[in-house]
Amino acid sequence: MKDDRFKIIDKSGDRKYFTIVPNYIVNHSTIYEQAIYLYMKRVAGEEGSCWESPKNIAKKLGIAPGTVRKYQKELVKRGWIEVVGTHRKTKPTIEYRIVDLWELNTRYYAEKTKEKERSQNGFSQRNDTRCSNKNQLVTLQKSPDDNKEELSKEDLSKKIENIYARYTEKINKFSHLTDKAGLMIQARLKNFKEDDLLEAVDRFSQNKWYMENNSHRGVAWFFDSDDRVDQFVNSPKAGKPRTGKYDHLITKS
């Protein structure tokens, strides 16, 4: 049988000015964590450090400075970056070092490969047993992972209900959890934790200007985009919000 597969070998020598990131980072992080980690690693390199201010990083990534600070703390908790100290005497910024995760990356995927091989070998053995004796019915027991999707849906439903309950308690008790609103909350849960969305509701409810001008808009509007939620999470607790790039998202009717 002819092998139609082919290889592309790049001999151009143009592979310069790039940053290598472990797959472990990409597969175990939110989009904000990925963006901030990648930017900091590009600045720091493999052995250096990064002390750019959150304001400057936010400007480069098109997000709020508060978001940068928040997810830098998350990266520190994960052990992917670590605080070295402070840089500069005037307007000091925190200096971070990128933690070497290549050994972790290698071990993790080596183990995943072994698990896959064990799974494939186990399936082959069961299949051989089923075919070797036509009179014997071999029942394959249900794997714990078979219920993963069902449990995930149940967990997701509970989170959506909790967030909606907090919204009606804090912002507008007459709001309804429409199908669209549920989908909006579900979409935000891809990049935010449940606590983050609850915090956004609390921050909104504590801001007089938000409550007077936007509390009537409903759940679907509140969770319409990641940028909108991010604005609420990082908003002041009182007074009119400061001007900024997301002001067009908060409009008075």
Secondary structure as the mmCIF struct_conf table of DSSP 4:
data_model
#
loop_
_struct_conf.conf_type_id
_struct_conf.id
_struct_conf.beg_label_comp_id
_struct_conf.beg_label_asym_id
_struct_conf.beg_label_seq_id
_struct_conf.end_label_comp_id
_struct_conf.end_label_asym_id
_struct_conf.end_label_seq_id
BEND BEND1 SER A 12 SER A 12
BEND BEND2 TYR A 17 TYR A 17
HELX_RH_AL_P HELX_RH_AL_P1 ASN A 23 ASN A 27
TURN_TY1_P TURN_TY1_P1 HIS A 28 HIS A 28
BEND BEND3 SER A 29 SER A 29
HELX_RH_AL_P HELX_RH_AL_P2 ILE A 31 ALA A 44
TURN_TY1_P TURN_TY1_P2 GLY A 45 GLU A 47
STRN STRN1 SER A 49 CYS A 50
HELX_RH_AL_P HELX_RH_AL_P3 PRO A 54 LEU A 61
TURN_TY1_P TURN_TY1_P3 GLY A 62 GLY A 62
BEND BEND4 ILE A 63 ILE A 63
HELX_RH_AL_P HELX_RH_AL_P4 PRO A 65 ARG A 78
TURN_TY1_P TURN_TY1_P4 GLY A 79 GLY A 79
BEND BEND5 TRP A 80 TRP A 80
STRN STRN2 ILE A 81 HIS A 87
BEND BEND6 LYS A 89 LYS A 91
STRN STRN3 THR A 93 ILE A 98
HELX_RH_AL_P HELX_RH_AL_P5 TRP A 102 SER A 132
TURN_TY1_P TURN_TY1_P5 LYS A 134 ASN A 135
HELX_LH_PP_P HELX_LH_PP_P1 LEU A 137 SER A 143
HELX_RH_3T_P HELX_RH_3T_P1 PRO A 144 ASN A 147
HELX_RH_AL_P HELX_RH_AL_P6 LYS A 148 LYS A 170
TURN_TY1_P TURN_TY1_P6 ILE A 171 ILE A 171
TURN_TY1_P TURN_TY1_P7 LYS A 173 PHE A 174
HELX_RH_AL_P HELX_RH_AL_P7 ASP A 179 ARG A 188
TURN_TY1_P TURN_TY1_P8 LEU A 189 ASN A 191
BEND BEND7 PHE A 192 PHE A 192
HELX_RH_AL_P HELX_RH_AL_P8 GLU A 194 SER A 205
TURN_TY1_P TURN_TY1_P9 GLN A 206 GLN A 206
HELX_RH_AL_P HELX_RH_AL_P9 LYS A 208 ASN A 214
TURN_TY1_P TURN_TY1_P10 SER A 215 HIS A 216
BEND BEND8 ARG A 217 ARG A 217
HELX_RH_AL_P HELX_RH_AL_P10 VAL A 219 PHE A 222
TURN_TY1_P TURN_TY1_P11 PHE A 223 PHE A 223
BEND BEND9 ASP A 224 ASP A 224
HELX_RH_AL_P HELX_RH_AL_P11 ASP A 226 VAL A 233
TURN_TY1_P TURN_TY1_P12 ASN A 234 ASN A 234
BEND BEND10 SER A 235 SER A 235
BEND BEND11 LYS A 237 LYS A 240
HELX_LH_PP_P HELX_LH_PP_P2 PRO A 241 THR A 243
TURN_TY1_P TURN_TY1_P13 LYS A 245 TYR A 246
HELX_RH_3T_P HELX_RH_3T_P2 ASP A 247 LEU A 249
BEND BEND12 ILE A 250 ILE A 250
#
